[in-house]
Amino acid sequence: MKRSKTLRETVLFCLGIALAVLLIQAAGSLKGDRLVFPDAGEIGRTFLRLLGEGRTWTLIGTTMLHWSVSLAAAFAAGILAGLAEGLIPGAHSLLKPLMMMLRSLPMIVLVIMIMVLAKYRYVPLIASAMAVFPLISEGVYEGIVHIEPELIDVYRINSSFTPRVLFRVYLPLISGYMKAAFINAAGMGLKVTVTSEYLVQTRESLGKAVFTSSYFNEYAEIYAYALIMVLLIVLVTGIPEIMAKTWRKLKPYSASQS
């Protein structure tokens, strides 16, 4: 049953890619300009060519480094803020205006503000972290407030709130909310990272590559880089599921060892 569901989702995903290709083809036909809307074959050939170049992997490495560092920082700050909002009375109301401002602020405005305040090499890191921080904080907060009170009362009988309680009680109970927050933050974070790299001209990055391609009207390369970014988001959003499956496989082994 599970295998059938996975196969169905894979087929639908492939059909979705085909639909996107057809829309690009239709846009090119309506516009009558194959420079701006190259055909799918040209985009596919450009995509394969880029994947075969070592420089492309350097670009991906630079962008993914920015993404991973900013996401790690956002998760650390978001977990602390979410815990404070969920456990300290009044903290959620106090931080709500800040979270609303960060979530509603246009991406381009946020990046420009950071460009004024920080050195350009730090802009992709700071902008991405600030953009996804509210998503993580809100996910942790929602998880905390939806924990069954009876489950919390069990540890309160014998212990106060400690780091051990955090990692053994709270985080496992809100893991579903954190997984959803990660999936949302991963895609958003990568988009903000590439946008920031584009605006500050970060060397050897996907954002800089997109800027160069647009400057020379290489639209097939722009779409190919977009496809690379889509695949990166698909891969990184699958990390929680891979970790969960690995944990389920290791858990029986650990139990048998003990």
Secondary structure by P-SEA (a helix, b strand, c coil): caaaaaaaaaaaaaaaaaaaaaaaaaaaaaaccccccccaaaaaaaaaaaaacaaaaaaaaaaaaaaaaaaaaaaaaaaaaaaaaaccccccccaaaaaaaaaaccaaaaaaaaaacccccaaaaaaaaaaaaaaaaaaaaaaaaaccaaaaaaaaacccccaaaaaacccccaaaaaaaaaaaaaaaaaaaaaaaaaaacccccaaaaaaaaaaacaaaaaaaaaaaaaaaaaaaaaaaaaaaaaaaaaaaaaaaac
